[in-house]
Amino acid sequence: MIIVSACLLGENCKYSGGNNKSENVIKYLEDKEYILVCPEQLGGLSTPRNPSEIITYGNKDGNDVLSGCTKVLSNKGIDVTKNFIQGAEETLKIAKEHNVKTAILKAGSPSCGYKKIYDGTFLGNKIQGMGVTAAILNKENIALLDEDDI
């Protein structure tokens, strides 16, 4: 069983109300069992919603959000940290219930990015690091992929 970011399969759950449909991911999953998740929706955020980024002060990432060392803020300065943590925990709960070993997540997302995330300035700059959901899944030894890996 694989967990997949719902936006990659065409679900309109992206912050803007759109999606990040990936034909490569769709084709890859043709003969596999998978579960769609949107951690941000699972955390209680609406779609559409204001874009959010992890405040990375010196390369902090989702691991630091989980440990309480930094926050996730919307571009309006609203603290959505609790929503991101709740969404990550709900995603992990689903993964454990279904014995998930692999997750295909949206690259760059403050929830799902596992190689790079935006730096918290809302200027489009990326740094090396993991989103909140990627970090919690990684701690449970769930293999992480994104659409660029497929």
C-alpha positions in Angstrom: 0.0 0.0 0.0 1.2 3.5 -0.9 0.2 6.9 0.4 -0.1 9.5 -2.4 -0.6 13.3 -2.2 -4.1 13.7 -3.6 -3.1 16.7 -5.6 -0.8 14.6 -7.7 -3.7 12.5 -8.9 -5.8 15.5 -9.9 -7.7 16.2 -6.7 -8.3 20.0 -6.3 -6.8 20.3 -2.9 -3.8 22.5 -3.6 -3.7 25.8 -1.6 -4.9 27.7 -4.7 -7.9 25.3 -5.2 -6.2 23.6 -8.1 -4.1 20.4 -8.3 -0.6 19.2 -9.3 -1.8 16.3 -11.5 1.1 14.1 -12.6 0.6 11.7 -15.5 3.8 9.9 -14.5 2.5 9.2 -11.0 -0.9 8.1 -12.4 0.7 5.7 -14.8 3.1 4.4 -12.0 0.1 3.6 -9.8 -1.9 1.8 -12.4 -1.3 -1.7 -11.0 -0.7 -0.7 -7.3 -2.9 -0.1 -4.3 -2.8 3.4 -2.9 -4.6 5.8 -0.6 -5.0 9.5 -1.4 -4.2 12.1 1.4 -4.0 15.8 1.7 -2.3 16.5 5.0 -3.3 20.1 5.0 -7.0 19.2 4.6 -6.6 16.5 7.2 -5.3 19.2 9.5 -8.5 21.2 9.1 -7.4 23.8 6.5 -9.8 24.7 3.8 -9.3 24.7 0.0 -8.5 27.2 -1.3 -6.3 28.6 1.5 -3.5 31.1 1.9 -0.1 29.7 1.0 2.0 28.7 4.0 5.7 28.1 4.5 7.8 26.8 7.3 9.8 29.6 8.9 13.2 28.1 8.3 15.6 30.5 10.3 18.9 28.9 9.6 17.6 25.8 7.7 14.9 24.6 10.0 12.3 22.2 8.5 9.4 19.9 9.3 11.4 18.1 11.9 11.8 21.4 13.8 8.1 22.1 13.5 7.4 18.7 15.1 9.8 19.4 17.9 8.4 22.9 18.5 11.5 24.8 17.4 9.8 26.7 14.5 6.3 27.4 13.1 4.4 27.2 9.8 2.9 30.6 8.9 0.5 31.7 6.1 1.5 34.5 3.8 -0.8 36.6 6.0 1.2 35.8 9.1 -1.4 33.4 10.5 0.1 30.6 12.6 -1.1 27.3 11.0 1.5 25.1 12.8 -1.2 23.1 14.7 -3.0 22.4 11.4 0.2 21.1 9.8 1.1 18.9 12.7 -2.5 17.5 13.0 -2.5 16.7 9.2 0.9 15.0 9.6 -0.3 13.0 12.5 -3.5 12.0 10.7 -1.5 10.9 7.6 0.8 8.8 9.8 -2.3 7.2 11.5 -3.6 6.2 8.0 -0.2 4.9 7.0 0.0 2.7 10.2 -3.6 1.5 9.8 -2.8 0.3 6.2 0.8 -0.9 6.8 2.1 1.7 4.3 5.8 1.3 3.4 6.0 4.1 0.7 4.7 7.6 0.2 4.6 9.6 -3.0 4.4 13.2 -1.9 4.3 16.6 -3.6 7.7 18.1 -4.0 8.4 21.5 -2.3 5.3 21.4 -0.2 5.6 22.6 3.5 3.7 19.4 4.3 4.9 16.9 1.7 8.3 18.1 0.4 11.1 15.8 1.4 14.1 17.1 -0.5 13.5 20.8 -0.6 11.0 23.2 0.9 10.3 26.9 0.5 12.4 29.0 2.9 9.6 30.9 4.7 10.1 34.2 2.9 7.3 33.7 0.3 9.8 34.7 -2.4 10.0 31.3 -4.1 13.4 30.4 -2.6 13.9 26.8 -1.7 16.3 25.2 0.8 17.2 21.6 1.6 14.7 20.1 4.1 11.5 18.2 4.7 7.9 19.3 5.2 6.0 18.4 8.3 4.3 15.3 7.0 7.4 14.1 5.2 9.3 14.4 8.4 6.8 12.4 10.5 6.6 9.6 7.9 10.4 9.6 7.5 10.7 9.1 11.3 8.6 5.9 10.9 10.9 4.6 8.1 8.3 5.1 5.4 10.2 5.4 2.0 9.6 8.9 0.5 9.3 9.7 -3.2 8.0 12.7 -5.0 6.7 13.2 -8.6 10.2 13.9 -9.8 11.3 10.4 -8.7 8.7 8.6 -10.7 
